[in-house]
Amino acid sequence: MSYSPDAPPPPDRAPQARPGVVTAAAVLLLVGGGVSILTGILLLSGAGVAAGRGVGGLFLFVGLITLAVGALEVYAGIRVLDLREPGRMLGIILAAVAGFLNLLSLGRAAGGSVIGLAINAFILYALITNAQHFRP
């Protein structure tokens, strides 16, 4: 007895493979978000040590902003891994803002700024050129 091979799914329901550059961009977003969260925790602990001094408030403010940005990066990375459009748009916005900030700090810390600029440029490239793979 012979069985006929399974018919392929219709083109509108065909599973889409995630390109490698999109996976790499998602991993970079996740790693960057994790580092930002750790940095935010360290800044908040510094705010506790410097409590009562003027710099303690600055540590608190910067730590909370860093935690929020890290959480957004992790969220965007997870959504990019799922090939969801909101994650792609958030990843583009975060990479563009971070790239702009890297450009501003290019004169102060050239090495780290160039590396950060390259990473954010790669994330932008990967997410913009592969828009057809994302779904709402």
N, C-alpha and C positions, 0 to 999 in steps of 0.2 A: 504494500500500500504506500503510495507516495503522497506527501503533503505539499501543498503549494506554499511558496515562501510568503511571509507576511508582507502585506502591502505597506509601502512607506506612508507616513502620516501626510495629510494634506499640506501644501506649502504654507498656508496661513497658520498652521499649528506645529510646524517643524521646530524642534528644539534648536536654540541658538547656542553655539559654542562661544565661550568667553575668550576673546583674544588674549594672548600672553601679555601684551603691553597693558591691557586693562587690568589684568590680575596684578601686574607689577605696580601699577599706579595705586590700586586698592591697598596693597601691602605697604607701600610707602606712606599712604594716608594713615593706616593703622599704626605703623611704627611711629610716625610723627605725632600722632595723637597720644600714644602711650608715653612718649618722652615728654610731651607737653603736660600731661597729667602728673607725671612724677615731678617735673619742675614746679608745677603749681603747688603740689604738696610740700616741697622743700621751701618754697617762698612763704607758704602759710606757717610753716614751723618757724621760719625766720621772723615772721610777724609776731609770733608768740614770745620769742626771745627778746625782741625789740619793743615789746609793749610798753606804752607810756612815753615813748620817744617819738619824735616826728617821723622817723623812717619806718616805724612799725605800721603806720597807716598806709604808707606807700607799698610796703611788702604785702599787706592784706589786699589792697586793690589790685596790684599786678598779679598776685597769686590767684585771685578769683577769676580774673580775665583769662589767665593762662589755663586754668582748669576748664573754663567754659569753651575755649577754643579747642583744647584737647578732646573734650567730649564731642564737639561737632566734627572733628577730624575722624574720630573713631566711628561715629554714626555714618559719616559720608563713606568711609572705607567699607563698612559692612554693606551699605546700600549699593555701592559700586560692585562689590562681589556678587550681589543679587541681580546685577544689571538693571537697576531701577533708575529712572530719569531724575528723581529728586536728589539722589546721591551724587549723580554725575554733575548736576548743576551746582550743588553745594561744594563738591570737590573742586570744580572750576573756580568758584568764587574764592574759596579758601586759598588755593594755590596762587591765584592772581594777586590777592592781597599780600600773601607771604612773599611772593616774588617782588612786589613793589617795595616792601619793607627791606628785603635783601638788597635791592638796588640803592635804597637810601643809606644803608649801613656799609656800603661797599668801601668807602674811604676809611672807616674806623677798623673794621675787621675783615680784611680782604679775603682771607682763606675760607673762613666759615661762610661768608656771604656768597662767594662764588659757588661753593658746593650747594648751599641752600637754593641759590638761583637756578642751578642746573637741575636739581631735584624737582623744583616747582615747575620749571619749563617742561620737563619730561611728563609730569602729571598733566599739565595743560595740553600738551601734544597728544597724549594717550586718550584723554577724555574727549577732546574736541574732534579728533580724526576718526573716532570709533563710535560716533553718536548713533549710528544705525543699529547697533547691537542692544541698545537700551530700550526698555519698555516703560510705560507710565506706571 
